Amino acid sequence: MQVSRTPNAPGSAPHGDRVGVAMIGAGSIAAYHLDGLAAAGGAALRVVASRTGDNARRLAAHYGNTDWTDEWQAVLERRDVDAVIIATPDPTHERIALAAAAAGKHILLQKPMAGDTAACRRIAEAAERAGIDLQVSFMHRHFEEVQLARTLLREDAIGVVHTVRVRNATPGPHWGDWFFDAANVANGVVHQLGVHGIDLVSWLLGPIRDVSARMAIQQNTRTLQDGRTVNVGVPDTALASYGFDCGALGTHEMSMIEMQGCDRFRIELYGELGTLWLRSERGRLALWAPQRHGDQWWQPTLADVPLGWHHHACWLDGITGRAARAHTARDAIAGMQVVEAIAASARQAGAVVPVAGQAAPSDAAAPARKDTT
């Protein structure tokens, strides 16, 4: 059925049968978003924008010969665009997101939300004033194994969690020099990879109360894929210890110089009744819980769904009112407060630093410690 489109009031659901989406940014992460939209259904890609016109044109051609432009501002003037995905270099997030909110466009913003907590708050406040939906792209929350882990923790499968170990480690970004400039990504690996792990453990266990951390530059130069050599001006390695409000203790290893690294992330949770591993040598999820599965590891068969399907379906459902909107912007602000505590602790040679605000992530799954004395 053809449905005519009329201009939407700021923050309203689309009047048509599909959400009109603009992709702002044509880097490597754009394919994740556009493939996810295609798998989810219910969206129409209207235009791709990139400062490099050739990249925008190639991406637009690959995803259905849609429109393209090298002026992202032009996207916001289009009446057939209801929502934008912002996947541009980190230093541009705030400017583009503020403009998109002012134009009444719903926003899916690539992590990190912005360079610091103050900028994150400005974006969130602009979205609230405009009445639009603002989401920050924490893709790993939507993986099947993470969803099941959250359910298991809510079911008290491993009881009160004592400790958690998180790893975010890759060879690092070799496709752009801006990642290594402190003016663009002040906290390096913590901003680029660490925010994923911070969000995941906060979503599973609840707020991080305090931090002790060290950061370092272990490789002073990097060779990019185009052959250029760049000086590294940001931390490429970080180690953090967390104290959680629930009473658990955690460690977080972050690296963008590991030749092999881990498979996106690795999480190990150890509780009074068992052990839960995510993305380990035992598979995507493995549970040791004798009271539930006897004296053996339980490794469930997980659905093999398209990457990004659940993530983008949730975003579209929130925009259209088919489901409640998530609180990832609020959670991103809480995560940025942890990032800033890590940086503050590292400047003090690992001193314990409280996390400002301790804004609670969306209904964390893990049970609180019964007695923390």
N, C-alpha and C positions, 0 to 999 in steps of 0.2 A: 504494500500500500504506500503510495506517495503521500507524504505529509509536507505541506508548505512550511517554511521556516520563517519565523518572525523574530525580531530582536528580543533576546531574553533580558528580563530584569536582572540586575547584578545578583549573583548567587543563586539564581533559580535553576531548576532542572531544565534540561533542553525540552523544547516543544516538539521537536521531531522525533522520529523513531530511533535515531542513533545520535550519540554524542559526537559533535564535531570537534576533532582534536588537531592541534598544531604541535609539531615536534620542533622545539628550539634547541639546536645543537645536533651535529651530525657525526659525533665521535663514535668510539667503539661501543659505548653503552647504549646508543640509540637503537641498535638492533634488538637488544634485550627488550626495550620498551615497545617497539613496534611489533615484534613477534608476539609479545605478551598481549597486546591489544588485539591482534588478529586472532589469537587463540581464544580470548575471552568473548569476542563478538560484542556487538552493541555499540561500536564506535566506528567513525569514518575519519580516516586521515585526510585532512583538508590541505595541509601545506607543511613543508619542511623548510626550516630557516637555519642558515649557518653563515658565519662570517666568511667562510670559504665557499663561494658559490658552487664550485665543482663538486664538493662533497654533498651539498644540499641537492644538487641535480641528480647525482648518482643514487643517493638514498631515495629520493622521490621516485625515480624510475624503477627502482627495485621493488618498491611497495605500491605499485599500481599506477605509475605515471601521473602522480598527483602534482600539485603546484609546488614550486620552490622559490626561495628568495634568499638574498644575502643581507636583508634588512629585517631583523627580528621585530622592530617596531611596527612594520607593516602588518604582521600577523595579528597584532592586537586590535587593529582597525577592522578586521573582517567580521562580518555579521554571521558568517556560517561557522565560526570557531567558538565553541562553548568552553573549551578547556585547553590548557597548554601543559606540555611536559617540558620542563627546563632541565637540560642536560648539557650545560655549557661549563667552561672552566670555573672553578670555585669563586674567584674574585668577582665574577659577574652575577652571581646568584641574587644578591640583594637588589641590585638595580633592576634586573629583569622581573623579579617576583613582585616588587613594589609597583612596577608599571602594569603588570598583568592583573594584579588585584584592583588597581584603579580603573582598569578597563572592564572589570566584572567577569574575568575569566577564572574558572576553577584551575587549581594548580597542583601538579605532581612535580615536586622539586627534588632533584638528585641530591644525595647526601655528599658532603656535609651540608647542612641547611645553609650555613653561612660561616664566616670566619671567626665569629665570637658570639657570646651570648647576647650582647646588646643588639647586634645585627639580626640575630634570630628573632628576638622579641619585636623588633621593628617590622619584620615581615609578618609575624603572627598577628600583630595589632592591625596592620593594614588589611589583612585578610578578614579579620573580625569586623572591622569597620565596613568593608565592602560586602560582607555577607556571603563570601564565597568559600568553597571547600579548599583547604590547604592540606596537602599530604606531603610527607618527606619519604623518599624512596628507600625504606629499609627492606630490601628484597628478601633477605634471609628469613625474616619472620614467617614468610608464606611458604617455605619449603615444607613438604609433607612431614619430614622427620621432626622439624621444630614444632609444627602444630601438634603432632602426637606427643612429643616430649612435654609440651605445656599441659596437655590433658592428663598425662601420667602424673605430673607433679601435683595437679589439682586433685587427683585421686589419692594422693599421699603414697604413691607407689614405692618411693624410697624413703619415706618419712621426712623428718626434719633434715634439711640439707646442712651438712657441716662445712664442706669445702667445694670449690668449683675451680677448674682450670680451663682457661680459654686461650686459643691460639688463632691469630690472624697473621698469616705469613705467605708472601708471594715473592717472586723475583723482582717485583716492582714495576712501575710504569716506565716503559722505554720508548714511548711514542710521542712524548712531549717534554719540552724543557721547563715549562712553567711549574711542574710538580716539585722541582728542586729549588725553587726561589722562595725565600722566607717572606717576601712581600706578598706572595700568592697563597702559600700554604704554610702558615707559621709553625705549626707543630707537626709537619711532615707526616710520618707514618701513622700517627695518632689520628690526625684529621682524615687521612685517606682510607685506612684500613681499621684502625682501632675503634672508630665510631660504630662499625658493624657489631663488633663483639660487645661493646658497652651497651648497645641497644638490646642485643639478645639476652645477655645475662640479667639486665634490668627488667626486661619483659618477663623472664622466667622466675627471677628470685625477688624482685622488688628493688627499691632505691639503694644506690651505693652511698654509704654514709661518709666514708673517708678514704683517702688514697695515700699510698707511699709509692714513689716511682723514680725511675732513672731513664734518661734518654741520651742517645749518642748518635754521632755520625760515624759509622764504621767504614764507609767507603767514600772517600773525598771527591771522587769523580765518577761519572757514569757515561757509558757509551750508548747513545740512542740508536734506534733502528735505522735511522737515516745516515749513520756514521759519525755524527757530531759527538764531541766529548763536552760534557757540561760539568761545572763545579757544583757539588752538592752543598746547599746552604741550609738544609733542614734535617731534623733527626730521621734516620732511616731505621732505627732500632729503638724499641722502648719496652721496658718491663715495669708492670704495675702490680701492686698488691691492694686489694679492696677489702674494706669492712662493710658489710651490708646491714641494713636496718633489721633484717630478719635474724641476724646473729651469725650468718655464714661468713667465712673468709674465702677470698678468691685471689687467684693470680692470673695475669693477662700478659701474654707474650705477643709482641707486635714487631713484624719485620717486613721490609720491602727489599731485602737483599738476599733472601734464601734462594738457592739455585732450584730447589724443588718446592719447598714450602708445604702447605697443607691444602686440602681440597676445600677451598673457600673459607672454611673455619673448622675448628675442632673444639668440642666442649666436653668436659668430663665433670659429672656431678656425683658427689659421694655423700650419702645420707645414712641415717641410723638404721635403715631397713634395706639398703641396697645401693647399687651403682647404676648410673645412666650415662652412656657415651653417645655422642653425636659425631658423625663423620670421622670415624676412626678405622683402624685396620679390621674391625669387626662389622663394618658396613655403615650405612647411613644412620641407623639407630640400633643400639644393643642395650638390653636391660638385664641386670643381675638382681633379682628380687626373689629370694627363696620362698617367702610367704605367698608369692603369686605363681611362680613358675618352677619351683623346686631348685635343685642344685645344678642349674645350667643357665647359660646365657639365652635370653629370648631375643630373637632377631625377626621382627615382623616383616611381612611382605608389604611394601609401600607402593602406592599407586605411582605409575610412571607418567606423570602429566607434563604437558609442555612447559618449559621454563617461562615463568612470568605470568602464566595463566591465572592462577589464584590471586596474585598481587593486583593485576589490572582489573580483574572481575570485581574485586572488592572496591577498588577506586571508582569504577563506573557505577556500581550499585549504590555507593554513597552519594554520588552526584545526582543520580536519578531518583533517589529516595527509596530504592528497593531494599536498602539495609541502612543501619546506622553508620554514620561516618566515623572513621577511626580518629584517634587522638595522636597521630604520629608527630605533628608539629610540636605539641606540648612535650612529647617524649624526647624529641630532638633537642629542645631547649635544656631539658634535664641532662641529656647526654653531653651537650656542650659544656655544661657546668662541670661534669666529670673530666672532660678534656682539659679544661682550664685548671682544675685541681691537679691533674697529672703534670702539667707544665709547671705549676707553682711548686710542687713537691720536687721535681727534677732540679729546679733552680736552687733548692735548699738541700741538695745532696740526699734526697730520699726522705726528708722529714714527713711525718704524717700531717696531711692537710685535709681539713673538713671540706665536704662538697657543699657549695653555697646552694641554698634553697631546698635541696633534696626533694624536688617536685616528683611525686610518685608516678611512675609509668602506669599505663593502663592496666588495672587489676592484675597484678603479678600473680603467677600461678602457685609458687612454692609456699608451703605453710610456714608460719613464723615459728621461731624457736619457743618452746614452752617455758623454758627457764634460762635466762641469759645471765644469771648471777654467777 
